Amino acid sequence: MEQKKLSELTDEELLQEAKKMKSSSIMNAVLIGFMFGIIIYSIAKNSLGILTLIPLLFAFNLINKSKDDKALKELLKERNLK
């Protein structure tokens, strides 16, 4: 979400977004671990190649998405909501 949209949300809506963020961050961590497992297996089995880079790109996108949740955390902290 954009900063404008986050600042317009009520406290209850922000808490719901925080719950969604928590569950999505757990799922992202599992997926990132799975992707790195695929990368390690691929390197051990076939060395570095194009098929190794595909899971790396997916993991990179998941890591960057988790950085976007920082604005929500800061807004929750400003409003003293958790």
N, C-alpha and C positions, 0 to 999 in steps of 0.2 A: 504494500500500500504506500501511497505517497504521503509525505509529511502533512499536506493539507487535509487529506482524508483522516489521518490519524488524529489530528488535533480537533477535528469536528466530532469525533465519536464521544459518546457518553462513557462514564466510568464502567458501567456494566458491559457495554460493547467492547471496551478495551480489555476487560478481564476475559471475555469470551475469545478475543483474538489472541490473548496470551496463552490460553488453554490450547488453541489450535496450533500456536507456534511451538508449544512444548511437545505436543504429539508429533508434529511434523519434524521437529529437530531430532527426536528419537529415531524416526523412520529414516531420516537423512543419514544419521550416524550408521545405521545398519547397512544402508545402501552403499555408503562410502567404504565401509569395511569390506563389503562383498566385492566392490569394484577393485579395491587394492588387492584382495585375494586373487581375483582373476588376473590382475597385472603380474603379480608375483609368480603365479602358476605359469602364465604365458611366457614370461622371461626364462623361467627355469626349464620349460619344455622346448621352446622354439627360439629363444633369444628375442631381442627387441624387433618389433615389426609394426605394421599398420594396425593389425588386430589388437596389439597391446595399447595403442594410443587411443582407441575408441573408448574403452572404459575409463581411461585417464581423463578424457574430455568430459565424460559424464560426471565423474567425481569432482572435477574442477568446477563445473556448473553448480553442483550441489553445495560445495563449499562457499561459493560466492553468494548463493541464495541465503545461506545462513548468516552471512554478514549483513544482509539487508534487514534482518530482524532487529538489528541494533537500535534503530529509530524507535521501534515499539518499546523496547526495554527502557530507553531513556525517557520516553513519555510516561511510562508507568512509574518510573522513579520520581519524575517531577510532580506527579499527582499523588504520590505516596500510596500507591495501590498494591504493593506486594514486593 
